[in-house]
Amino acid sequence: MAGKAKSPVATRDIRSNLPPTFHASREDDPSPAVEPAPKMPSVKKTFHIGSDVVLLLGELQLEELRETGRKPNLSDLVEEGVRLLAQTRREGEDTANAAG
């Protein structure tokens, strides 16, 4: 007897149908809010980062797991960090241009 056909629902990655998840807003959190970006297709890239940054990512992942009960994907944390960095730098450029 031929193998039973697998259900496409059972084999697909269920995360692909979920909207992007971001940190829950906390009123007492002084960090700037990051605007959710439209979910774009991801591209696999390799970057060399220091071991201290790897530890920081692990700490952030564990912190969110404890706070929300959800373990975030490391790629999502890196993406959020890069977006925050870009936002901070752009705001710094705007301030420097307005003063000069």
Kinemage of the C-alpha trace (Angstrom):
@kinemage 1
@onewidth
@group {chain A} dominant
@subgroup {mainchain}
@vectorlist {calphas} color= white
{ca met a 1} P 0.000 0.000 0.000
{ca ala a 2} L 1.351 3.397 -0.984
{ca gly a 3} L 2.185 5.878 1.756
{ca lys a 4} L -0.591 8.070 3.004
{ca ala a 5} L -0.541 11.521 1.397
{ca lys a 6} L 0.480 14.189 3.834
{ca ser a 7} L -1.860 17.050 4.484
{ca pro a 8} L -0.383 20.340 3.229
{ca val a 9} L -1.595 21.992 6.425
{ca ala a 10} L 0.368 19.555 8.553
{ca thr a 11} L 3.633 19.993 6.636
{ca arg a 12} L 3.824 23.719 6.062
{ca asp a 13} L 5.487 26.137 8.428
{ca ile a 14} L 2.621 27.571 10.458
{ca arg a 15} L 4.628 30.702 11.238
{ca ser a 16} L 4.374 31.786 7.601
{ca asn a 17} L 0.704 32.743 8.001
{ca leu a 18} L 1.162 34.728 11.197
{ca pro a 19} L 1.631 38.486 11.180
{ca pro a 20} L 5.031 39.745 12.313
{ca thr a 21} L 5.315 39.755 16.075
{ca phe a 22} L 6.955 42.545 17.972
{ca his a 23} L 7.641 43.152 21.614
{ca ala a 24} L 4.519 43.889 23.614
{ca ser a 25} L 4.296 47.596 24.330
{ca arg a 26} L 5.112 48.445 27.885
{ca glu a 27} L 4.161 51.846 29.235
{ca asp a 28} L 7.176 51.938 31.550
{ca asp a 29} L 9.588 50.981 28.754
{ca pro a 30} L 11.667 54.032 27.728
{ca ser a 31} L 13.011 52.409 24.555
{ca pro a 32} L 11.769 53.900 21.269
{ca ala a 33} L 8.954 52.087 19.521
{ca val a 34} L 9.778 50.424 16.228
{ca glu a 35} L 7.171 50.705 13.536
{ca pro a 36} L 6.248 47.260 12.220
{ca ala a 37} L 7.526 46.872 8.693
{ca pro a 38} L 5.569 44.992 6.069
{ca lys a 39} L 6.761 41.405 6.029
{ca met a 40} L 9.128 41.038 3.115
{ca pro a 41} L 10.580 37.788 1.872
{ca ser a 42} L 13.606 36.965 3.967
{ca val a 43} L 17.065 36.695 2.480
{ca lys a 44} L 19.687 34.498 4.078
{ca lys a 45} L 22.901 36.413 4.801
{ca thr a 46} L 25.943 35.555 6.873
{ca phe a 47} L 27.543 38.145 9.155
{ca his a 48} L 30.405 37.843 11.590
{ca ile a 49} L 29.476 39.155 15.034
{ca gly a 50} L 31.339 39.100 18.304
{ca ser a 51} L 30.707 36.437 20.897
{ca asp a 52} L 29.467 39.162 23.254
{ca val a 53} L 26.733 40.023 20.733
{ca val a 54} L 25.764 36.344 20.502
{ca leu a 55} L 25.410 36.322 24.295
{ca leu a 56} L 23.311 39.505 24.173
{ca leu a 57} L 20.997 37.913 21.613
{ca gly a 58} L 20.592 34.881 23.861
{ca glu a 59} L 19.803 37.119 26.831
{ca leu a 60} L 17.219 39.068 24.820
{ca gln a 61} L 15.667 35.826 23.640
{ca leu a 62} L 15.462 34.477 27.190
{ca glu a 63} L 14.068 37.778 28.516
{ca glu a 64} L 11.251 37.778 25.969
{ca leu a 65} L 10.527 34.108 26.659
{ca arg a 66} L 10.148 34.891 30.357
{ca glu a 67} L 7.995 37.991 29.746
{ca thr a 68} L 5.703 36.687 27.023
{ca gly a 69} L 6.010 32.903 27.120
{ca arg a 70} L 7.134 33.039 23.479
{ca lys a 71} L 10.709 32.336 22.375
{ca pro a 72} L 11.520 34.774 19.565
{ca asn a 73} L 13.454 33.748 16.511
{ca leu a 74} L 17.019 35.103 16.596
{ca ser a 75} L 16.590 36.447 13.062
{ca asp a 76} L 13.609 38.506 14.247
{ca leu a 77} L 15.671 39.977 17.099
{ca val a 78} L 18.526 40.859 14.739
{ca glu a 79} L 16.093 42.415 12.257
{ca glu a 80} L 14.498 44.512 15.001
{ca gly a 81} L 17.923 45.620 16.231
{ca val a 82} L 19.046 46.702 12.765
{ca arg a 83} L 15.815 48.655 12.270
{ca leu a 84} L 16.300 50.399 15.645
{ca leu a 85} L 19.893 51.264 14.727
{ca ala a 86} L 18.829 52.716 11.387
{ca gln a 87} L 16.037 54.730 13.036
{ca thr a 88} L 18.425 56.100 15.678
{ca arg a 89} L 21.034 57.085 13.106
{ca arg a 90} L 18.476 58.745 10.851
{ca glu a 91} L 17.108 60.744 13.782
{ca gly a 92} L 20.683 61.800 14.623
{ca glu a 93} L 21.244 62.970 11.051
{ca asp a 94} L 17.994 64.948 11.122
{ca thr a 95} L 19.043 66.653 14.371
{ca ala a 96} L 22.513 67.456 13.003
{ca asn a 97} L 21.062 68.868 9.769
{ca ala a 98} L 18.544 71.035 11.654
{ca ala a 99} L 21.269 72.454 13.911
{ca gly a 100} L 23.714 73.136 11.075
